[in-house]
Structures are given as C-alpha cells and as structure tokens.
Amino acid sequence: MLMLLDTPSLYFRAFYGVPESVTSPDGMPVNAVRGLLDMIATLVRQHSPTQIVACMDADWRPAFRVAAIPSYKAHRVATGDEEEVPDTLAPQVPVIEEVLDALGIARVGVAGYEADDVIGTYATAATGAVDIVTGDRDLFQLVDDEKPCRALYTVRGIRNLQIVDEAFVREKYGIPGRAYADFATLRGDPSDGLPGVAGIGDKTAAALITRFGSLSALVAALDDGGADGFPAGARNKLAAARDYLEVAPAVVRVARDAPVPDADITLPAAPRDPERLIALSEKHGLDSPLNRLLAALTQ
C-alpha cells in the first residue's frame, strides 16, 4: 500500500498542536518537527504502508492557478510570492526536510506545483491501494473505491482519522462519490480564495452536480439554453458566472501529470544516513520521536 503525506498540512497541524515550548538544546522551537515525526510513526504503526512519499509544496501558489483566478490564495501572501508562515515555523521546515532525507523517506516536490499535485500524480499512477493523509478537503476529489484510493482526514487528529471513501463523500455532501472537485468549484472555498458561483451554496451545488453528473455536463446544459434541471434562480446565477466556470476547474482540480522525479518510495527499514540522523537528533533534541519512528519502521 502506498501512503501519500500532504506534508505541509501535517507540519502546520503539528505546529499548532504541539507547544512552542518544545525546543532544541539551543532554544529553537522544534514542535512541528517532533509532532510530524510522531504523526508518521503513528501512521506507519496503524496502517502498515509498504511505500511512502512525503509530498511537498515546491510552489505553494502556482502561476497557472493564479493566472486563471488571481484571488487564488492571495490573502495568504506575505510579501512577493512568499507564503505567510509563522516566524517560528519557517526555520523548522528545512529541519523537517533534512530529517526525512536522512531517514530515507522519499520527499518529493515539483517546481511549479503544489503538494496536492504531487499527490494527485502518484495516486493516479499507482497500481495498488493508496492512502492520502491530509487535512485538506480538496484531496477528496482523488477518492476512488475501485483503485482503491481513500483519504485519511486529520480533522479530528492523527489518532482519530476519518476514513474518506466514496460513501463518505456521498453521505457528507450529497454528491456522487468522485464529484468533489466539481462540487467545490460551484461552492467555492474562501480559505483558498476561490469565489465559487455567487448565490450557489452547498445544497444547490450538490443538487446541480447530482442532477447533471458533472460540471462539464452542467455547463453544456447551461449553454443549450434550456431550463430543465436547474433549481429556481440557479440558471441566471450560473450564467452570470460563466467566465469563472470556464477557468475554475483548472484551479480546483489537482494535477495528475506533474513531472515527478524518479525516487525510491519504499518504506525504509533503516535510516539512509545514520550518521547524519544522529547529528540532527543531537542538534535538535529529537531522540524520543526519532526512536519511536524508527521502532515503527522496523516493526
């Protein structure tokens, strides 16, 4: 089984879930580092993946998405193209990367793409079962019972994951199990700066996707000019958002063909660089979480 980690989602969760008073010997906060290592240990113990990829944001706000919808994540820009990240988290990200590399856990980012796109590419190419660990609902669009591919949703914590399959999506949102991207396009997502269609909320979006089956079929019906199948008032709202509906799918849908590099994604049974790992552990005070993770890897 392949486990794909939405690493930024996880280290942000770790940062806010573990006190900043957890520091290295030199006083630098390492709460996100330690929290992430413990998360991975728990995931490996409980789900026994044979392959694992820590998917990274090589570009947190890709140009192709901003070109389509300029408001995409605009509220999270600090300066220039830099994401607004807590001052005490930013220095921990390079440490996370070094530790993962020393452990031998594949760490993959692709220039011009987000971690979601790396996840989408690996999930699409996988020939066996896939678990996606994330706190981001956008990745529900990859759920596929036939593969099978499911999301392990962290909203209630890493020890109390919600298993998201097509039945979960149908029950939660009232839409076909693989239609989350189309539903999210209509509804919008303020957390990502996606406006959605003005006046179309969750219930109407779900009714439209259920009725037409897909966003492309809905748009085709809209362009045909008939009123059949559209809830009262919805046709005019959709027509007013026709330009948005043209460009939004390229923003909402994760890429499935990002040029991921060749990488050994086998779950390591032993550290790739033991000496480097010892040095990092001593420098940042990581003995306990690393020991727990190493024990999980060799179970």
C-alpha positions as CSV (number, residue, x, y, z in Angstrom):
1,M,0.0,0.0,0.0
2,L,1.2,3.5,-0.9
3,M,0.8,6.2,1.7
4,L,1.0,9.8,0.4
5,L,1.6,12.5,3.0
6,D,0.3,16.0,2.5
7,T,3.4,17.2,4.4
8,P,2.6,20.9,4.6
9,S,-0.9,20.1,6.0
10,L,0.7,17.8,8.6
11,Y,3.5,20.0,9.8
12,F,1.1,23.0,10.1
13,R,-1.1,20.8,12.2
14,A,1.9,19.6,14.3
15,F,3.0,23.2,14.8
16,Y,-0.4,24.3,16.2
17,G,-0.9,21.0,18.1
18,V,2.4,20.8,20.0
19,P,3.5,23.7,22.3
20,E,6.3,26.0,21.1
21,S,7.9,25.5,24.4
22,V,9.2,22.2,22.9
23,T,12.6,23.4,21.8
24,S,16.1,22.1,20.7
25,P,19.1,22.4,23.0
26,D,19.8,25.8,21.5
27,G,16.3,27.1,22.2
28,M,14.9,26.9,18.7
29,P,11.3,25.6,18.7
30,V,11.0,22.1,17.2
31,N,7.4,21.4,17.9
32,A,6.5,21.0,14.2
33,V,9.4,18.7,13.6
34,R,8.7,16.5,16.6
35,G,5.0,16.5,16.0
36,L,5.4,15.4,12.4
37,L,7.7,12.6,13.3
38,D,5.3,11.3,15.8
39,M,2.5,11.6,13.3
40,I,4.4,9.5,10.7
41,A,5.2,6.9,13.4
42,T,1.6,6.6,14.3
43,L,0.5,6.3,10.7
44,V,3.1,3.6,9.9
45,R,2.2,1.6,13.0
46,Q,-1.6,1.8,12.4
47,H,-1.7,1.4,8.6
48,S,1.4,-0.5,7.6
49,P,2.3,1.1,4.3
50,T,4.9,-0.6,2.1
51,Q,5.6,2.7,0.2
52,I,5.5,6.3,1.5
53,V,6.0,9.7,-0.1
54,A,6.3,13.0,1.8
55,C,4.8,15.3,-0.8
56,M,5.9,18.9,-0.6
57,D,5.0,22.3,-1.9
58,A,7.7,23.3,-4.4
59,D,5.3,26.1,-5.3
60,W,2.5,26.9,-2.9
61,R,0.7,29.2,-5.3
62,P,1.4,28.0,-8.8
63,A,1.4,30.6,-11.6
64,F,-1.1,28.6,-13.7
65,R,-3.7,28.8,-11.0
66,V,-3.1,32.5,-10.2
67,A,-3.3,33.3,-14.0
68,A,-6.8,31.6,-14.1
69,I,-8.1,33.1,-10.8
70,P,-5.9,36.0,-9.4
71,S,-7.5,35.7,-6.0
72,Y,-6.2,32.2,-5.5
73,K,-4.6,32.1,-2.0
74,A,-3.9,35.9,-2.4
75,H,-5.0,36.5,1.2
76,R,-2.1,34.2,2.4
77,V,0.7,36.1,0.6
78,A,3.2,37.7,3.0
79,T,5.4,39.6,0.5
80,G,6.1,39.0,-3.2
81,D,5.5,35.3,-3.8
82,E,6.2,34.2,-0.2
83,E,3.5,32.5,1.9
84,E,2.6,33.9,5.3
85,V,4.2,31.3,7.7
86,P,4.6,31.8,11.4
87,D,8.1,33.0,12.3
88,T,8.8,30.1,14.5
89,L,7.6,27.5,11.9
90,A,9.6,28.7,8.9
91,P,13.0,27.6,10.3
92,Q,11.7,24.2,11.1
93,V,10.8,23.3,7.5
94,P,14.4,22.8,6.4
95,V,15.0,20.6,9.5
96,I,12.0,18.5,8.6
97,E,13.4,18.1,5.1
98,E,16.9,17.1,6.4
99,V,15.5,14.6,8.8
100,L,13.2,13.0,6.2
101,D,16.2,12.7,3.8
102,A,18.4,11.1,6.5
103,L,15.7,8.7,7.4
104,G,15.3,7.7,3.7
105,I,11.6,8.7,3.5
106,A,11.1,9.9,-0.1
107,R,10.5,13.7,-0.1
108,V,9.1,14.9,-3.4
109,G,8.2,18.4,-4.7
110,V,7.9,19.5,-8.3
111,A,8.8,23.0,-9.5
112,G,5.6,24.9,-10.4
113,Y,3.3,22.5,-8.5
114,E,1.8,22.1,-5.0
115,A,2.0,19.1,-2.8
116,D,-1.6,18.3,-3.8
117,D,-0.5,17.9,-7.4
118,V,2.3,15.6,-6.4
119,I,-0.2,13.5,-4.5
120,G,-2.6,13.5,-7.5
121,T,0.1,12.3,-9.8
122,Y,1.3,9.5,-7.6
123,A,-2.3,8.4,-6.7
124,T,-3.2,8.3,-10.4
125,A,-0.1,6.3,-11.4
126,A,-0.4,3.8,-8.5
127,T,-1.3,0.3,-9.4
128,G,-2.4,-0.7,-5.9
129,A,-4.1,0.7,-2.9
130,V,-3.4,4.3,-1.9
131,D,-4.0,6.2,1.4
132,I,-3.7,10.0,1.3
133,V,-3.1,11.6,4.7
134,T,-4.4,15.2,4.7
135,G,-6.3,17.9,6.5
136,D,-7.4,19.4,3.1
137,R,-10.8,18.5,1.7
138,D,-9.6,19.4,-1.8
139,L,-8.0,16.0,-2.0
140,F,-11.3,14.2,-1.5
141,Q,-11.5,14.5,-5.3
142,L,-9.0,11.7,-5.6
143,V,-11.1,9.2,-3.7
144,D,-11.8,6.1,-5.8
145,D,-13.2,2.9,-4.4
146,E,-12.1,0.9,-7.5
147,K,-8.4,1.6,-7.1
148,P,-8.9,1.8,-4.1
149,C,-7.8,5.3,-3.1
150,R,-9.0,6.9,0.1
151,A,-8.2,9.9,2.2
152,L,-7.3,9.7,5.9
153,Y,-8.6,13.0,7.0
154,T,-6.9,14.6,10.1
155,V,-9.6,17.0,11.2
156,R,-10.1,15.0,14.4
157,G,-6.5,14.2,15.0
158,I,-4.0,11.7,13.7
159,R,-5.2,9.0,16.2
160,N,-8.8,9.5,15.2
161,L,-8.7,9.8,11.5
162,Q,-11.8,10.0,9.4
163,I,-11.7,7.4,6.6
164,V,-12.9,9.2,3.4
165,D,-14.2,6.9,0.6
166,E,-16.9,7.4,-2.0
167,A,-19.6,6.5,0.5
168,F,-18.3,9.2,2.9
169,V,-18.4,11.8,0.2
170,R,-21.9,10.8,-0.8
171,E,-23.2,10.9,2.7
172,K,-21.4,14.1,3.7
173,Y,-22.0,16.2,0.7
174,G,-24.9,14.5,-1.2
175,I,-23.0,14.1,-4.4
176,P,-21.6,11.3,-6.5
177,G,-18.5,9.9,-4.7
178,R,-16.0,11.1,-7.3
179,A,-17.6,14.5,-7.9
180,Y,-15.9,16.6,-5.1
181,A,-13.9,18.8,-7.4
182,D,-17.0,19.9,-9.5
183,F,-19.0,20.5,-6.3
184,A,-16.1,22.6,-4.8
185,T,-15.9,24.6,-8.0
186,L,-19.5,25.6,-7.7
187,R,-19.5,26.2,-4.0
188,G,-16.1,27.9,-3.8
189,D,-13.6,27.9,-0.9
190,P,-12.8,31.2,0.9
191,S,-9.8,29.5,2.6
192,D,-8.2,29.3,-0.9
193,G,-9.6,32.5,-2.3
194,L,-11.9,30.7,-4.7
195,P,-15.1,32.7,-5.1
196,G,-17.4,30.0,-6.4
197,V,-20.7,30.9,-8.1
198,A,-22.4,33.8,-6.2
199,G,-25.6,32.6,-4.6
200,I,-24.8,28.9,-5.0
201,G,-24.3,27.2,-1.6
202,D,-23.6,23.7,-0.6
203,K,-27.2,22.4,-1.1
204,T,-27.7,23.9,-4.5
205,A,-24.2,22.9,-5.7
206,A,-24.9,19.3,-4.6
207,A,-28.3,19.3,-6.3
208,L,-26.8,20.6,-9.6
209,I,-23.9,18.1,-9.6
210,T,-26.3,15.2,-8.7
211,R,-28.7,16.3,-11.5
212,F,-26.2,16.8,-14.2
213,G,-23.5,14.3,-13.1
214,S,-20.5,16.6,-13.8
215,L,-19.6,20.3,-14.2
216,S,-19.0,19.9,-17.9
217,A,-22.5,18.4,-18.4
218,L,-23.9,21.2,-16.4
219,V,-22.2,23.9,-18.5
220,A,-23.3,22.2,-21.7
221,A,-26.9,22.3,-20.4
222,L,-26.4,25.9,-19.5
223,D,-25.2,26.8,-23.0
224,D,-28.1,24.9,-24.6
225,G,-30.4,27.4,-23.1
226,G,-33.0,25.1,-21.6
227,A,-34.2,25.4,-18.1
228,D,-34.7,21.7,-17.3
229,G,-33.0,20.5,-14.2
230,F,-32.0,23.9,-12.8
231,P,-33.3,24.9,-9.4
232,A,-35.2,28.1,-9.3
233,G,-32.9,31.1,-9.9
234,A,-29.9,28.9,-10.4
235,R,-29.7,29.3,-14.2
236,N,-29.2,33.1,-14.0
237,K,-26.6,32.8,-11.3
238,L,-24.6,30.2,-13.3
239,A,-24.9,32.3,-16.5
240,A,-23.5,35.3,-14.6
241,A,-20.5,33.2,-13.5
242,R,-19.9,31.6,-17.0
243,D,-16.4,33.1,-17.2
244,Y,-15.5,31.7,-13.8
245,L,-16.8,28.3,-14.7
246,E,-14.5,28.3,-17.7
247,V,-11.3,28.8,-15.8
248,A,-12.0,27.4,-12.3
249,P,-11.7,23.7,-13.0
250,A,-8.0,24.1,-13.8
251,V,-7.5,25.7,-10.4
252,V,-9.6,23.3,-8.3
253,R,-8.6,20.0,-9.9
254,V,-5.3,18.7,-8.8
255,A,-2.8,17.9,-11.5
256,R,-2.4,14.2,-12.3
257,D,0.6,14.5,-14.6
258,A,3.2,16.5,-12.7
259,P,6.7,15.6,-13.7
260,V,7.6,13.8,-10.5
261,P,11.3,12.6,-10.4
262,D,12.3,9.0,-10.1
263,A,12.5,8.2,-6.4
264,D,12.8,5.2,-4.1
265,I,9.4,5.3,-2.3
266,T,9.9,2.1,-0.4
267,L,9.2,2.4,3.3
268,P,12.7,2.4,4.8
269,A,13.6,-0.4,7.2
270,A,16.7,1.5,8.4
271,P,17.9,5.1,8.1
272,R,19.5,6.0,4.8
273,D,22.2,8.2,6.5
274,P,22.5,7.0,10.1
275,E,25.4,9.4,11.0
276,R,23.5,12.4,9.6
277,L,20.4,11.4,11.5
278,I,22.4,11.1,14.8
279,A,23.8,14.6,14.2
280,L,20.4,16.1,13.5
281,S,18.9,14.3,16.5
282,E,21.6,15.7,18.8
283,K,21.4,19.2,17.4
284,H,17.6,19.5,17.6
285,G,16.8,17.2,20.6
286,L,14.9,14.6,18.5
287,D,15.9,11.4,20.2
288,S,12.5,10.4,21.5
289,P,10.4,11.0,18.4
290,L,13.0,9.5,16.1
291,N,13.3,6.4,18.3
292,R,9.5,6.0,18.1
293,L,9.6,6.4,14.3
294,L,12.5,4.0,13.9
295,A,10.7,1.4,16.0
296,A,7.6,1.8,13.8
297,L,9.7,1.4,10.6
298,T,11.2,-1.9,11.9
299,Q,8.0,-3.4,13.4
